[in-house]
Amino acid sequence: MDCFKDQIVKPYLKSHFMKKQYLLKREYIVMIFSLFVFPLTLTAQFEQKVSVNASVSTATYDLSGNNENLGFGLGLDGGLQYNLNRRFSLFGNARFYYKFGTADYPDAYFDNLSFGGGLKINILPSKKINPYLYGEANFNLLWYEDYFETGLLDEFGVPIGDYEFDFGASIGGLGGAGFDISFNDHFTLFVQSGIYYIYYDESVSSYSQFGFRINLFKSKTI
């Protein structure tokens, strides 16, 4: 009987015990691996998201006082955004906005067609409402026109007017803050406002945008 236990039972029990330990170790390894890899995969999917942006915009009068004959403006913006990671995003934009003349200069107007790119810093990237900061460098194509009266009269007593126009190209910058409101993985609304500076005439305006982002691409690789 002792011989049977030593040769048959004990080896069987030992083999069964070792096999059970091996299976438990393998389950622990798979569990630990999943805990680390699964969140990384989700992060990678978020970090490599590409979105298209579009917005309507408003621009105030020149805060520097250099263009007192120009007032309120309206514009359109569009571009792409690429998320480097959960905190930082790169973006590129094209925009056009039009400024109207003031009450004293009703015939004045100003056009700006610009192209730029910059960095967005997300403050609460995992929340539904995400505040952020942004900064952009841009290149601007500018056109200005105005017709005004000189205060002089011609020989028939008709006021003499004068016509002024200017075209220029200039670097500039836009920076400020905003927040995203995410409805799902594909659609986000955003509101942002900042200071728009143009080197050509040293103008400074408040520039605000309301728009949306549509996520087009999400990579599943780390």
CORSULCOR-V656408 format. One record per backbone hydrogen bond with DSSP energy under -0.5 kcal/mol. CO is the residue of the C=O (numbers start at 1). NH is the residue of the N-H. If there is no record, write none. Layout:
[[CO,NH] [CO,NH]]
This chain:
[[1,5] [2,6] [3,7] [4,8] [4,9] [5,10] [8,12] [9,13] [10,14] [11,15] [12,16] [13,17] [14,18] [15,19] [16,20] [17,21] [18,22] [19,23] [20,24] [21,25] [22,26] [23,27] [24,28] [25,29] [26,30] [27,31] [28,32] [29,33] [30,34] [31,35] [32,36] [33,37] [34,38] [35,39] [36,40] [37,41] [38,42] [39,43] [40,44] [41,45] [42,46] [43,47] [44,48] [46,49] [48,219] [49,83] [50,216] [50,217] [51,81] [52,214] [53,79] [54,212] [55,77] [56,210] [57,75] [58,208] [59,73] [61,63] [62,65] [67,62] [67,70] [69,102] [70,62] [72,100] [73,59] [74,98] [75,57] [76,96] [77,55] [78,94] [79,53] [80,92] [81,51] [82,84] [82,90] [87,122] [88,84] [88,85] [89,120] [90,82] [91,118] [92,80] [93,116] [94,78] [95,114] [96,76] [97,112] [98,74] [99,110] [100,71] [102,105] [103,106] [105,108] [108,101] [109,145] [110,99] [111,143] [112,97] [112,114] [113,141] [114,95] [115,139] [116,93] [117,137] [118,91] [119,135] [120,89] [120,122] [121,133] [124,127] [128,130] [128,182] [129,131] [130,180] [131,123] [131,124] [132,178] [133,121] [134,176] [135,119] [136,174] [137,117] [138,172] [139,115] [140,142] [140,170] [141,113] [142,168] [143,111] [144,166] [145,109] [146,164] [148,162] [152,160] [154,157] [158,154] [159,161] [160,150] [162,148] [164,146] [166,144] [168,142] [170,140] [171,199] [172,138] [173,197] [174,136] [175,195] [176,134] [177,193] [178,132] [179,191] [180,130] [181,189] [186,215] [187,183] [187,184] [188,213] [189,181] [190,211] [191,179] [192,209] [193,177] [194,207] [195,175] [195,197] [196,205] [197,173] [198,202] [198,203] [203,198] [204,63] [204,64] [205,196] [205,207] [206,60] [207,194] [208,58] [209,192] [210,56] [211,190] [212,54] [213,188] [213,215] [214,52] [217,50]]
